[in-house]
Amino acid sequence: MSDISVIGNAMVGNVGAVAPAQPTKVVEVEAPAAQKATDRVEFSEEAMMLEKMRHMPAVRQERIDAIKASIAANTYVTNGMLESAINRMIDEVSE
């Protein structure tokens, strides 16, 4: 315990104002150049296709309605349907 000094009413040396330290050499320091942050965006093929579709002309609803009505009335004829009918007729005749 004798190694611990007395703290209470012990004598303390002269304490006075101390002038700030004067630098012996002034050195200008440049801050490191900040790297420019760059953002990068990538679009999927699906997103690019949707964008193209967005700029396509509007659907002609009256044409779609007319085709639906033809199909419902069984009067809509396509080249594939004609070819199928011709092939059936040829098969029936050749039997």
Biopython code that builds the backbone (N, CA, C, O; Angstrom):
import numpy as np
from Bio.PDB.StructureBuilder import StructureBuilder

atoms = [
    (1, "MET", "N", (0.806, -1.191, 0.000)),
    (1, "MET", "CA", (0.000, 0.000, 0.000)),
    (1, "MET", "C", (0.850, 1.255, 0.000)),
    (1, "MET", "O", (0.351, 2.347, -0.275)),
    (2, "SER", "N", (2.058, 1.115, 0.290)),
    (2, "SER", "CA", (2.915, 2.300, 0.341)),
    (2, "SER", "C", (3.219, 2.832, -1.049)),
    (2, "SER", "O", (3.751, 3.934, -1.181)),
    (3, "ASP", "N", (2.895, 2.077, -2.079)),
    (3, "ASP", "CA", (3.165, 2.529, -3.447)),
    (3, "ASP", "C", (2.123, 3.521, -3.948)),
    (3, "ASP", "O", (2.363, 4.218, -4.934)),
    (4, "ILE", "N", (0.976, 3.598, -3.290)),
    (4, "ILE", "CA", (-0.080, 4.501, -3.723)),
    (4, "ILE", "C", (0.137, 5.840, -3.042)),
    (4, "ILE", "O", (0.263, 5.905, -1.819)),
    (5, "SER", "N", (0.180, 6.915, -3.834)),
    (5, "SER", "CA", (0.416, 8.239, -3.252)),
    (5, "SER", "C", (-0.869, 8.794, -2.672)),
    (5, "SER", "O", (-1.968, 8.358, -3.016)),
    (6, "VAL", "N", (-0.711, 9.751, -1.797)),
    (6, "VAL", "CA", (-1.855, 10.372, -1.139)),
    (6, "VAL", "C", (-2.523, 11.316, -2.120)),
    (6, "VAL", "O", (-1.849, 12.071, -2.821)),
    (7, "ILE", "N", (-3.845, 11.274, -2.170)),
    (7, "ILE", "CA", (-4.570, 12.113, -3.110)),
    (7, "ILE", "C", (-5.192, 13.303, -2.397)),
    (7, "ILE", "O", (-5.171, 14.396, -2.962)),
    (8, "GLY", "N", (-5.707, 13.178, -1.275)),
    (8, "GLY", "CA", (-6.458, 14.201, -0.548)),
    (8, "GLY", "C", (-5.845, 15.592, -0.552)),
    (8, "GLY", "O", (-5.978, 16.294, -1.554)),
    (9, "ASN", "N", (-5.179, 16.029, 0.515)),
    (9, "ASN", "CA", (-4.645, 17.377, 0.675)),
    (9, "ASN", "C", (-3.189, 17.462, 0.258)),
    (9, "ASN", "O", (-2.456, 18.305, 0.775)),
    (10, "ALA", "N", (-2.766, 16.649, -0.627)),
    (10, "ALA", "CA", (-1.360, 16.635, -1.018)),
    (10, "ALA", "C", (-1.014, 17.915, -1.756)),
    (10, "ALA", "O", (-1.882, 18.531, -2.374)),
    (11, "MET", "N", (0.219, 18.310, -1.699)),
    (11, "MET", "CA", (0.700, 19.519, -2.364)),
    (11, "MET", "C", (0.800, 19.265, -3.863)),
    (11, "MET", "O", (1.287, 18.224, -4.304)),
    (12, "VAL", "N", (0.345, 20.209, -4.607)),
    (12, "VAL", "CA", (0.412, 20.114, -6.053)),
    (12, "VAL", "C", (1.260, 21.288, -6.521)),
    (12, "VAL", "O", (1.198, 22.370, -5.938)),
    (13, "GLY", "N", (2.041, 21.083, -7.556)),
    (13, "GLY", "CA", (2.914, 22.140, -8.062)),
    (13, "GLY", "C", (2.118, 23.283, -8.666)),
    (13, "GLY", "O", (0.894, 23.212, -8.774)),
    (14, "ASN", "N", (2.825, 24.347, -9.063)),
    (14, "ASN", "CA", (2.216, 25.522, -9.647)),
    (14, "ASN", "C", (1.493, 25.172, -10.938)),
    (14, "ASN", "O", (2.061, 24.548, -11.834)),
    (15, "VAL", "N", (0.262, 25.572, -11.018)),
    (15, "VAL", "CA", (-0.500, 25.346, -12.237)),
    (15, "VAL", "C", (-0.821, 26.721, -12.808)),
    (15, "VAL", "O", (-1.449, 27.543, -12.142)),
    (16, "GLY", "N", (-0.398, 26.965, -14.019)),
    (16, "GLY", "CA", (-0.665, 28.258, -14.638)),
    (16, "GLY", "C", (-1.086, 28.059, -16.080)),
    (16, "GLY", "O", (-1.158, 26.935, -16.577)),
    (17, "ALA", "N", (-1.360, 29.161, -16.738)),
    (17, "ALA", "CA", (-1.767, 29.097, -18.135)),
    (17, "ALA", "C", (-0.575, 28.697, -18.987)),
    (17, "ALA", "O", (0.540, 29.177, -18.786)),
    (18, "VAL", "N", (-0.819, 27.839, -19.910)),
    (18, "VAL", "CA", (0.227, 27.373, -20.805)),
    (18, "VAL", "C", (-0.154, 27.813, -22.216)),
    (18, "VAL", "O", (-1.288, 27.614, -22.651)),
    (19, "ALA", "N", (0.797, 28.409, -22.921)),
    (19, "ALA", "CA", (0.537, 28.849, -24.292)),
    (19, "ALA", "C", (0.434, 27.630, -25.194)),
    (19, "ALA", "O", (1.097, 26.620, -24.958)),
    (20, "PRO", "N", (-0.404, 27.722, -26.236)),
    (20, "PRO", "CA", (-0.512, 26.586, -27.143)),
    (20, "PRO", "C", (0.816, 26.338, -27.847)),
    (20, "PRO", "O", (1.606, 27.258, -28.061)),
    (21, "ALA", "N", (1.038, 25.109, -28.193)),
    (21, "ALA", "CA", (2.285, 24.742, -28.861)),
    (21, "ALA", "C", (2.323, 25.369, -30.246)),
    (21, "ALA", "O", (1.312, 25.398, -30.947)),
    (22, "GLN", "N", (3.475, 25.864, -30.636)),
    (22, "GLN", "CA", (3.666, 26.451, -31.959)),
    (22, "GLN", "C", (4.256, 25.391, -32.876)),
    (22, "GLN", "O", (5.257, 24.762, -32.531)),
    (23, "PRO", "N", (3.647, 25.185, -34.039)),
    (23, "PRO", "CA", (4.199, 24.176, -34.936)),
    (23, "PRO", "C", (5.551, 24.638, -35.476)),
    (23, "PRO", "O", (5.767, 25.826, -35.716)),
    (24, "THR", "N", (6.437, 23.698, -35.659)),
    (24, "THR", "CA", (7.753, 24.040, -36.190)),
    (24, "THR", "C", (7.732, 24.034, -37.707)),
    (24, "THR", "O", (8.552, 24.703, -38.336)),
    (25, "LYS", "N", (6.814, 23.295, -38.306)),
    (25, "LYS", "CA", (6.737, 23.221, -39.757)),
    (25, "LYS", "C", (5.268, 23.038, -40.149)),
    (25, "LYS", "O", (4.579, 22.167, -39.618)),
    (26, "VAL", "N", (4.803, 23.861, -41.075)),
    (26, "VAL", "CA", (3.426, 23.754, -41.538)),
    (26, "VAL", "C", (3.434, 22.970, -42.843)),
    (26, "VAL", "O", (4.160, 23.310, -43.778)),
    (27, "VAL", "N", (2.629, 21.929, -42.899)),
    (27, "VAL", "CA", (2.552, 21.086, -44.087)),
    (27, "VAL", "C", (1.111, 21.099, -44.592)),
    (27, "VAL", "O", (0.177, 20.805, -43.846)),
    (28, "GLU", "N", (0.945, 21.444, -45.869)),
    (28, "GLU", "CA", (-0.380, 21.395, -46.493)),
    (28, "GLU", "C", (-0.656, 19.956, -46.906)),
    (28, "GLU", "O", (0.173, 19.320, -47.556)),
    (29, "VAL", "N", (-1.789, 19.460, -46.539)),
    (29, "VAL", "CA", (-2.155, 18.089, -46.880)),
    (29, "VAL", "C", (-3.389, 18.139, -47.782)),
    (29, "VAL", "O", (-4.395, 18.765, -47.447)),
    (30, "GLU", "N", (-3.292, 17.474, -48.923)),
    (30, "GLU", "CA", (-4.440, 17.395, -49.825)),
    (30, "GLU", "C", (-5.280, 16.185, -49.463)),
    (30, "GLU", "O", (-4.767, 15.093, -49.218)),
    (31, "ALA", "N", (-6.561, 16.405, -49.436)),
    (31, "ALA", "CA", (-7.460, 15.281, -49.178)),
    (31, "ALA", "C", (-7.435, 14.375, -50.403)),
    (31, "ALA", "O", (-7.357, 14.860, -51.531)),
    (32, "PRO", "N", (-7.499, 13.085, -50.192)),
    (32, "PRO", "CA", (-7.509, 12.185, -51.350)),
    (32, "PRO", "C", (-8.733, 12.473, -52.219)),
    (32, "PRO", "O", (-9.820, 12.757, -51.717)),
    (33, "ALA", "N", (-8.531, 12.394, -53.509)),
    (33, "ALA", "CA", (-9.629, 12.657, -54.448)),
    (33, "ALA", "C", (-10.718, 11.607, -54.261)),
    (33, "ALA", "O", (-10.454, 10.404, -54.261)),
    (34, "ALA", "N", (-11.919, 12.080, -54.106)),
    (34, "ALA", "CA", (-13.043, 11.148, -53.941)),
    (34, "ALA", "C", (-13.368, 10.522, -55.292)),
    (34, "ALA", "O", (-13.425, 11.208, -56.313)),
    (35, "GLN", "N", (-13.574, 9.243, -55.280)),
    (35, "GLN", "CA", (-13.939, 8.564, -56.519)),
    (35, "GLN", "C", (-15.397, 8.863, -56.825)),
    (35, "GLN", "O", (-16.265, 8.822, -55.953)),
    (36, "LYS", "N", (-15.634, 9.164, -58.085)),
    (36, "LYS", "CA", (-17.016, 9.409, -58.485)),
    (36, "LYS", "C", (-17.775, 8.096, -58.465)),
    (36, "LYS", "O", (-17.368, 7.106, -59.071)),
    (37, "ALA", "N", (-18.867, 8.116, -57.765)),
    (37, "ALA", "CA", (-19.705, 6.913, -57.727)),
    (37, "ALA", "C", (-20.492, 6.835, -59.030)),
    (37, "ALA", "O", (-21.083, 7.821, -59.469)),
    (38, "THR", "N", (-20.494, 5.683, -59.629)),
    (38, "THR", "CA", (-21.261, 5.500, -60.856)),
    (38, "THR", "C", (-22.286, 4.402, -60.630)),
    (38, "THR", "O", (-22.009, 3.377, -60.006)),
    (39, "ASP", "N", (-23.461, 4.645, -61.149)),
    (39, "ASP", "CA", (-24.521, 3.646, -61.073)),
    (39, "ASP", "C", (-24.597, 2.928, -62.409)),
    (39, "ASP", "O", (-24.247, 3.479, -63.452)),
    (40, "ARG", "N", (-25.052, 1.709, -62.356)),
    (40, "ARG", "CA", (-25.155, 0.929, -63.580)),
    (40, "ARG", "C", (-26.485, 0.192, -63.563)),
    (40, "ARG", "O", (-26.874, -0.396, -62.553)),
    (41, "VAL", "N", (-27.168, 0.233, -64.686)),
    (41, "VAL", "CA", (-28.470, -0.421, -64.795)),
    (41, "VAL", "C", (-28.422, -1.390, -65.967)),
    (41, "VAL", "O", (-27.916, -1.059, -67.039)),
    (42, "GLU", "N", (-28.946, -2.575, -65.755)),
    (42, "GLU", "CA", (-29.046, -3.564, -66.827)),
    (42, "GLU", "C", (-30.503, -3.987, -66.949)),
    (42, "GLU", "O", (-31.183, -4.224, -65.951)),
    (43, "PHE", "N", (-30.969, -4.077, -68.191)),
    (43, "PHE", "CA", (-32.347, -4.496, -68.444)),
    (43, "PHE", "C", (-32.343, -5.910, -69.005)),
    (43, "PHE", "O", (-31.517, -6.251, -69.851)),
    (44, "SER", "N", (-33.261, -6.717, -68.531)),
    (44, "SER", "CA", (-33.373, -8.084, -69.037)),
    (44, "SER", "C", (-33.982, -8.048, -70.435)),
    (44, "SER", "O", (-34.562, -7.047, -70.855)),
    (45, "GLU", "N", (-33.836, -9.164, -71.141)),
    (45, "GLU", "CA", (-34.421, -9.250, -72.484)),
    (45, "GLU", "C", (-35.939, -9.106, -72.417)),
    (45, "GLU", "O", (-36.555, -8.511, -73.301)),
    (46, "GLU", "N", (-36.536, -9.659, -71.357)),
    (46, "GLU", "CA", (-37.987, -9.565, -71.199)),
    (46, "GLU", "C", (-38.414, -8.111, -71.024)),
    (46, "GLU", "O", (-39.412, -7.676, -71.597)),
    (47, "ALA", "N", (-37.651, -7.364, -70.228)),
    (47, "ALA", "CA", (-37.990, -5.957, -70.005)),
    (47, "ALA", "C", (-37.869, -5.159, -71.296)),
    (47, "ALA", "O", (-38.689, -4.282, -71.567)),
    (48, "MET", "N", (-36.842, -5.462, -72.094)),
    (48, "MET", "CA", (-36.681, -4.755, -73.369)),
    (48, "MET", "C", (-37.823, -5.096, -74.328)),
    (48, "MET", "O", (-38.298, -4.232, -75.065)),
    (49, "MET", "N", (-38.261, -6.356, -74.316)),
    (49, "MET", "CA", (-39.381, -6.765, -75.173)),
    (49, "MET", "C", (-40.665, -6.051, -74.743)),
    (49, "MET", "O", (-41.430, -5.582, -75.585)),
    (50, "LEU", "N", (-40.896, -5.971, -73.436)),
    (50, "LEU", "CA", (-42.084, -5.271, -72.942)),
    (50, "LEU", "C", (-42.053, -3.799, -73.335)),
    (50, "LEU", "O", (-43.090, -3.221, -73.659)),
    (51, "GLU", "N", (-40.880, -3.194, -73.307)),
    (51, "GLU", "CA", (-40.760, -1.792, -73.697)),
    (51, "GLU", "C", (-41.096, -1.616, -75.178)),
    (51, "GLU", "O", (-41.767, -0.656, -75.555)),
    (52, "LYS", "N", (-40.628, -2.546, -76.018)),
    (52, "LYS", "CA", (-40.962, -2.479, -77.451)),
    (52, "LYS", "C", (-42.469, -2.625, -77.652)),
    (52, "LYS", "O", (-43.068, -1.912, -78.457)),
    (53, "MET", "N", (-43.073, -3.555, -76.912)),
    (53, "MET", "CA", (-44.513, -3.787, -77.047)),
    (53, "MET", "C", (-45.311, -2.560, -76.604)),
    (53, "MET", "O", (-46.382, -2.272, -77.137)),
    (54, "ARG", "N", (-44.767, -1.848, -75.621)),
    (54, "ARG", "CA", (-45.458, -0.663, -75.115)),
    (54, "ARG", "C", (-45.561, 0.416, -76.193)),
    (54, "ARG", "O", (-46.498, 1.214, -76.193)),
    (55, "HIS", "N", (-44.595, 0.434, -77.107)),
    (55, "HIS", "CA", (-44.587, 1.454, -78.154)),
    (55, "HIS", "C", (-45.249, 0.980, -79.452)),
    (55, "HIS", "O", (-45.287, 1.719, -80.436)),
    (56, "MET", "N", (-45.763, -0.235, -79.453)),
    (56, "MET", "CA", (-46.448, -0.743, -80.644)),
    (56, "MET", "C", (-47.816, -0.078, -80.756)),
    (56, "MET", "O", (-48.371, 0.380, -79.756)),
    (57, "PRO", "N", (-48.358, -0.024, -81.971)),
    (57, "PRO", "CA", (-49.682, 0.590, -82.130)),
    (57, "PRO", "C", (-50.744, -0.179, -81.346)),
    (57, "PRO", "O", (-50.605, -1.373, -81.078)),
    (58, "ALA", "N", (-51.777, 0.521, -80.997)),
    (58, "ALA", "CA", (-52.863, -0.078, -80.212)),
    (58, "ALA", "C", (-53.554, -1.182, -81.012)),
    (58, "ALA", "O", (-53.563, -1.158, -82.243)),
    (59, "VAL", "N", (-54.122, -2.129, -80.311)),
    (59, "VAL", "CA", (-54.843, -3.240, -80.940)),
    (59, "VAL", "C", (-56.145, -2.704, -81.525)),
    (59, "VAL", "O", (-56.834, -1.885, -80.916)),
    (60, "ARG", "N", (-56.456, -3.186, -82.711)),
    (60, "ARG", "CA", (-57.720, -2.776, -83.339)),
    (60, "ARG", "C", (-58.816, -3.698, -82.824)),
    (60, "ARG", "O", (-59.045, -4.776, -83.374)),
    (61, "GLN", "N", (-59.477, -3.276, -81.787)),
    (61, "GLN", "CA", (-60.474, -4.103, -81.112)),
    (61, "GLN", "C", (-61.618, -4.481, -82.044)),
    (61, "GLN", "O", (-62.151, -5.585, -81.942)),
    (62, "GLU", "N", (-62.005, -3.589, -82.947)),
    (62, "GLU", "CA", (-63.119, -3.922, -83.849)),
    (62, "GLU", "C", (-62.749, -5.075, -84.773)),
    (62, "GLU", "O", (-63.610, -5.884, -85.121)),
    (63, "ARG", "N", (-61.477, -5.164, -85.178)),
    (63, "ARG", "CA", (-61.033, -6.275, -86.033)),
    (63, "ARG", "C", (-61.068, -7.586, -85.244)),
    (63, "ARG", "O", (-61.506, -8.615, -85.759)),
    (64, "ILE", "N", (-60.611, -7.542, -84.008)),
    (64, "ILE", "CA", (-60.628, -8.739, -83.151)),
    (64, "ILE", "C", (-62.058, -9.213, -82.937)),
    (64, "ILE", "O", (-62.337, -10.410, -83.002)),
    (65, "ASP", "N", (-62.966, -8.271, -82.681)),
    (65, "ASP", "CA", (-64.376, -8.633, -82.470)),
    (65, "ASP", "C", (-64.978, -9.271, -83.724)),
    (65, "ASP", "O", (-65.757, -10.218, -83.621)),
    (66, "ALA", "N", (-64.624, -8.758, -84.906)),
    (66, "ALA", "CA", (-65.148, -9.319, -86.160)),
    (66, "ALA", "C", (-64.646, -10.744, -86.367)),
    (66, "ALA", "O", (-65.409, -11.615, -86.785)),
    (67, "ILE", "N", (-63.372, -10.988, -86.077)),
    (67, "ILE", "CA", (-62.814, -12.343, -86.231)),
    (67, "ILE", "C", (-63.458, -13.302, -85.235)),
    (67, "ILE", "O", (-63.772, -14.440, -85.585)),
    (68, "LYS", "N", (-63.656, -12.851, -83.998)),
    (68, "LYS", "CA", (-64.315, -13.699, -82.994)),
    (68, "LYS", "C", (-65.725, -14.066, -83.445)),
    (68, "LYS", "O", (-66.159, -15.206, -83.279)),
    (69, "ALA", "N", (-66.433, -13.101, -84.011)),
    (69, "ALA", "CA", (-67.801, -13.365, -84.483)),
    (69, "ALA", "C", (-67.782, -14.369, -85.636)),
    (69, "ALA", "O", (-68.650, -15.238, -85.706)),
    (70, "SER", "N", (-66.795, -14.260, -86.550)),
    (70, "SER", "CA", (-66.676, -15.209, -87.670)),
    (70, "SER", "C", (-66.397, -16.612, -87.166)),
    (70, "SER", "O", (-66.966, -17.586, -87.660)),
    (71, "ILE", "N", (-65.521, -16.709, -86.183)),
    (71, "ILE", "CA", (-65.198, -18.029, -85.625)),
    (71, "ILE", "C", (-66.434, -18.627, -84.968)),
    (71, "ILE", "O", (-66.728, -19.808, -85.148)),
    (72, "ALA", "N", (-67.160, -17.807, -84.202)),
    (72, "ALA", "CA", (-68.364, -18.295, -83.525)),
    (72, "ALA", "C", (-69.423, -18.738, -84.532)),
    (72, "ALA", "O", (-70.156, -19.692, -84.275)),
    (73, "ALA", "N", (-69.511, -18.057, -85.673)),
    (73, "ALA", "CA", (-70.504, -18.403, -86.693)),
    (73, "ALA", "C", (-69.985, -19.482, -87.641)),
    (73, "ALA", "O", (-70.683, -19.879, -88.574)),
    (74, "ASN", "N", (-68.762, -19.955, -87.404)),
    (74, "ASN", "CA", (-68.122, -20.987, -88.225)),
    (74, "ASN", "C", (-67.960, -20.525, -89.679)),
    (74, "ASN", "O", (-68.065, -21.324, -90.609)),
    (75, "THR", "N", (-67.708, -19.240, -89.857)),
    (75, "THR", "CA", (-67.499, -18.698, -91.202)),
    (75, "THR", "C", (-66.082, -18.169, -91.387)),
    (75, "THR", "O", (-65.759, -17.621, -92.440)),
    (76, "TYR", "N", (-65.238, -18.329, -90.379)),
    (76, "TYR", "CA", (-63.859, -17.845, -90.461)),
    (76, "TYR", "C", (-63.030, -18.886, -91.187)),
    (76, "TYR", "O", (-62.929, -20.027, -90.735)),
    (77, "VAL", "N", (-62.434, -18.504, -92.309)),
    (77, "VAL", "CA", (-61.686, -19.445, -93.136)),
    (77, "VAL", "C", (-60.234, -18.984, -93.212)),
    (77, "VAL", "O", (-59.943, -17.820, -93.487)),
    (78, "THR", "N", (-59.325, -19.938, -92.959)),
    (78, "THR", "CA", (-57.891, -19.661, -93.089)),
    (78, "THR", "C", (-57.311, -20.593, -94.136)),
    (78, "THR", "O", (-57.958, -21.560, -94.538)),
    (79, "ASN", "N", (-56.092, -20.308, -94.582)),
    (79, "ASN", "CA", (-55.429, -21.183, -95.555)),
    (79, "ASN", "C", (-55.250, -22.595, -94.994)),
    (79, "ASN", "O", (-55.398, -23.580, -95.717)),
    (80, "GLY", "N", (-54.935, -22.683, -93.713)),
    (80, "GLY", "CA", (-54.777, -23.996, -93.087)),
    (80, "GLY", "C", (-56.068, -24.781, -93.098)),
    (80, "GLY", "O", (-56.070, -25.990, -93.333)),
    (81, "MET", "N", (-57.174, -24.089, -92.842)),
    (81, "MET", "CA", (-58.474, -24.757, -92.846)),
    (81, "MET", "C", (-58.832, -25.227, -94.253)),
    (81, "MET", "O", (-59.353, -26.328, -94.433)),
    (82, "LEU", "N", (-58.547, -24.382, -95.257)),
    (82, "LEU", "CA", (-58.827, -24.775, -96.642)),
    (82, "LEU", "C", (-57.983, -25.979, -97.041)),
    (82, "LEU", "O", (-58.485, -26.910, -97.670)),
    (83, "GLU", "N", (-56.711, -25.963, -96.679)),
    (83, "GLU", "CA", (-55.823, -27.080, -97.021)),
    (83, "GLU", "C", (-56.302, -28.371, -96.374)),
    (83, "GLU", "O", (-56.283, -29.429, -97.003)),
    (84, "SER", "N", (-56.726, -28.286, -95.132)),
    (84, "SER", "CA", (-57.232, -29.463, -94.432)),
    (84, "SER", "C", (-58.493, -30.007, -95.116)),
    (84, "SER", "O", (-58.641, -31.219, -95.278)),
    (85, "ALA", "N", (-59.384, -29.122, -95.510)),
    (85, "ALA", "CA", (-60.620, -29.546, -96.182)),
    (85, "ALA", "C", (-60.313, -30.188, -97.530)),
    (85, "ALA", "O", (-60.913, -31.200, -97.890)),
    (86, "ILE", "N", (-59.373, -29.598, -98.280)),
    (86, "ILE", "CA", (-58.995, -30.165, -99.586)),
    (86, "ILE", "C", (-58.381, -31.544, -99.408)),
    (86, "ILE", "O", (-58.696, -32.464, -100.162)),
    (87, "ASN", "N", (-57.505, -31.696, -98.416)),
    (87, "ASN", "CA", (-56.880, -33.006, -98.161)),
    (87, "ASN", "C", (-57.918, -34.056, -97.789)),
    (87, "ASN", "O", (-57.805, -35.208, -98.209)),
    (88, "ARG", "N", (-58.921, -33.681, -97.015)),
    (88, "ARG", "CA", (-59.989, -34.630, -96.665)),
    (88, "ARG", "C", (-60.782, -35.035, -97.900)),
    (88, "ARG", "O", (-61.139, -36.201, -98.069)),
    (89, "MET", "N", (-61.052, -34.057, -98.762)),
    (89, "MET", "CA", (-61.793, -34.375, -99.997)),
    (89, "MET", "C", (-60.982, -35.317, -100.881)),
    (89, "MET", "O", (-61.532, -36.257, -101.455)),
    (90, "ILE", "N", (-59.681, -35.069, -100.994)),
    (90, "ILE", "CA", (-58.825, -35.944, -101.809)),
    (90, "ILE", "C", (-58.793, -37.346, -101.222)),
    (90, "ILE", "O", (-58.859, -38.333, -101.954)),
    (91, "ASP", "N", (-58.693, -37.432, -99.897)),
    (91, "ASP", "CA", (-58.674, -38.748, -99.241)),
    (91, "ASP", "C", (-59.984, -39.495, -99.490)),
    (91, "ASP", "O", (-59.963, -40.700, -99.742)),
    (92, "GLU", "N", (-61.122, -38.803, -99.423)),
    (92, "GLU", "CA", (-62.422, -39.440, -99.638)),
    (92, "GLU", "C", (-62.572, -39.923, -101.077)),
    (92, "GLU", "O", (-63.120, -40.997, -101.323)),
    (93, "VAL", "N", (-62.089, -39.137, -102.016)),
    (93, "VAL", "CA", (-62.211, -39.506, -103.433)),
    (93, "VAL", "C", (-61.294, -40.671, -103.757)),
    (93, "VAL", "O", (-61.664, -41.548, -104.538)),
    (94, "SER", "N", (-60.115, -40.696, -103.177)),
    (94, "SER", "CA", (-59.140, -41.750, -103.502)),
    (94, "SER", "C", (-59.473, -43.078, -102.831)),
    (94, "SER", "O", (-58.840, -44.078, -103.167)),
    (95, "GLU", "N", (-60.402, -43.150, -101.929)),
    (95, "GLU", "CA", (-60.754, -44.415, -101.261)),
    (95, "GLU", "C", (-61.604, -45.278, -102.091)),
    (95, "GLU", "O", (-61.979, -46.369, -101.663)),
]
sb = StructureBuilder()
sb.init_structure("model")
sb.init_model(0)
sb.init_chain("A")
sb.init_seg("    ")
for serial, (resi, resn, name, xyz) in enumerate(atoms, 1):
    if name == "N":
        sb.init_residue(resn, " ", resi, " ")
    sb.init_atom(name, np.array(xyz, "f"), 0.0, 1.0, " ", f" {name:<3s}", serial, name[0])
structure = sb.get_structure()
